[in-house]
Amino acid sequence: MNLLKETVAEDQDAKVGHKTADTSFFGYKTHIAMTEERIITAATVTTGEKMMENN
């Protein structure tokens, strides 16, 4: 529990995000763009509360 408290206290950029209306997490999100062949063409890391638009 102390390790968790230390991690939360030190990481000022991490935020609470939501995967669904009922579940949340603390940290970051990774957003990726892939081709139909599943080749990653772009990647972005954002804070937990950020939402990316589908293009």
BALUM-278805 format. One record per residue: residue number from 0; x negated, y negated, z negated of N, C-alpha, C in turn. Coordinates in Angstrom, 2 decimals. Each point is the difference from the previous one (the first is absolute). Example, Ala and Ser with C-alpha at 12.3 -4.5 7.8 and 13.67 -1.06 7.14 Angstrom:
     k      n_c1      n_c2      n_c3     ca_c1     ca_c2     ca_c3      c_c1      c_c2      c_c3
     0    -13.19      5.69     -7.80      0.89     -1.19      0.00     -0.90     -1.20      0.00
     1      0.35     -1.05      0.72     -0.82     -1.19     -0.06      0.77     -1.09     -0.73
END
This chain:
     k      n_c1      n_c2      n_c3     ca_c1     ca_c2     ca_c3      c_c1      c_c2      c_c3
     0     -0.82      1.19      0.00      0.82     -1.19      0.00     -0.87     -1.26      0.00
     1     -1.12      0.04     -0.73     -0.89     -1.17     -0.03     -0.60     -0.27      1.37
     2     -0.35      1.05      0.74     -0.54     -0.18      1.35      1.03     -0.70      0.89
     3      1.25      0.39     -0.10      1.06     -0.64      0.78      0.12     -1.47     -0.37
     4     -0.01     -0.31     -1.29      0.10     -1.39     -0.44     -1.17     -0.83      0.51
     5     -1.21      0.56     -0.04     -1.18     -0.71      0.49      0.09     -0.24      1.49
     6      0.45      0.99      0.75      0.12     -0.14      1.45      1.01     -1.08      0.36
     7      1.14     -0.01     -0.66      1.04     -0.99      0.28     -0.51     -1.39     -0.38
     8     -0.70     -0.13     -1.09     -0.49     -1.30     -0.45     -1.08     -0.55      0.94
     9     -0.82      0.85      0.60     -1.10     -0.43      0.85      0.43     -0.30      1.43
    10      1.01      0.66      0.52      0.38     -0.15      1.40      1.11     -1.04      0.13
    11     -0.39     -1.25      0.16      0.97     -1.10      0.08      0.76     -0.03      1.32
    12     -0.53      0.66      1.05      0.64     -0.03      1.32      1.07      1.07      0.17
    13     -0.08      1.08     -0.76      0.98      1.08      0.13      1.36     -0.50     -0.49
    14      1.05      0.46      0.65      1.36     -0.42     -0.34      0.91      1.22     -0.08
    15      1.17     -0.20     -0.59      1.01      1.05     -0.05      0.75      0.00      1.32
    16      0.08      1.17      0.62      0.73      0.16      1.24      1.07      1.05     -0.17
    17      0.86      0.14      1.00      1.10      0.96     -0.05     -0.01      0.87      1.23
    18      0.03      1.31     -0.22      0.13      0.94      1.12      1.48      0.14      0.36
    19      0.85      0.04     -1.01      1.45      0.02      0.20      0.60     -0.93     -1.05
    20      1.30     -0.14      0.01      0.67     -0.85     -0.99     -0.19      0.52     -1.41
    21     -0.27      1.30     -0.14     -0.10      0.63     -1.32     -1.43      0.30     -0.44
    22     -0.98     -0.11      0.88     -1.37      0.35     -0.38     -0.95     -1.16      0.26
    23     -0.97     -0.19     -0.89     -0.97     -1.07      0.16     -1.40      0.55     -0.25
    24     -1.01     -0.80      0.33     -1.39      0.37     -0.22     -0.79     -1.28     -0.22
    25     -1.20      0.12     -0.55     -0.89     -1.13     -0.22     -1.23      0.21      0.86
    26     -0.32     -0.95      0.87     -1.20      0.13      0.81      0.11     -0.69      1.33
    27     -0.36      0.74      1.03     -0.10     -0.53      1.35      0.75      0.89      0.98
    28      0.26     -0.55      1.20      0.60      0.77      1.08     -0.96      0.00      1.18
    29     -0.07      1.12      0.70     -0.77      0.10      1.23      0.99      0.10      1.15
    30     -0.13     -0.87      0.98      0.87     -0.02      1.17     -0.84      0.39      1.20
    31      0.47      0.96      0.78     -0.77      0.43      1.17      0.86     -0.04      1.25
    32     -0.67     -0.20      1.13      0.64      0.10      1.31     -0.63      1.19      0.71
    33      0.83      0.85      0.59     -0.51      1.19      0.68      0.63      0.13      1.37
    34     -0.75      0.63      0.90      0.52      0.33      1.32      0.87      1.25     -0.14
    35      0.66      0.37      1.07      0.81      1.22     -0.02     -0.87      1.24     -0.23
    36     -1.28     -0.10      0.35     -0.94      1.11     -0.21     -0.54      0.02     -1.44
    37      0.50     -0.91     -0.84     -0.36     -0.13     -1.42     -1.42     -0.52     -0.20
    38     -0.47     -0.82      0.95     -1.28     -0.68     -0.14      0.26     -1.34     -0.68
    39     -0.70     -0.26     -1.11      0.18     -1.26     -0.72     -0.65     -1.12      0.79
    40      0.78     -1.03      0.29     -0.50     -1.13      0.79     -0.16     -1.26     -0.83
    41      0.59     -0.05     -1.20     -0.14     -1.16     -0.88      0.35      0.43     -1.41
    42     -0.61     -0.66     -0.97      0.29      0.27     -1.41     -0.11     -1.29     -0.79
    43      0.92     -0.19     -0.94      0.01     -1.17     -0.87      0.33      0.45     -1.41
    44     -0.67     -0.56     -0.99      0.30      0.27     -1.40      0.58     -1.28     -0.59
    45      1.15      0.12     -0.66      0.65     -1.15     -0.63      0.31      0.33     -1.45
    46      0.35     -1.02     -0.76      0.42      0.24     -1.38      1.33      0.75      0.00
    47      0.34      0.60     -1.11      1.16      0.87     -0.08      1.32     -0.62      0.40
    48      0.17     -1.31     -0.26      1.30     -0.59      0.26      0.20     -0.42      1.44
    49     -1.05      0.03      0.82      0.11     -0.44      1.39      0.77      1.02      0.83
    50      0.76     -0.51      0.96      0.70      0.87      0.95     -0.45     -0.40      1.40
    51     -0.27      0.98      0.82     -0.41     -0.24      1.38      1.20      0.25      0.90
    52      0.07     -0.76      1.09      1.08      0.20      0.96     -0.39      1.07      1.00
    53      0.98      0.76      0.46     -0.24      0.99      1.05     -0.06     -0.70      1.34
    54     -1.01      0.31      0.78     -0.14     -0.61      1.34      0.18      1.05      1.06
END
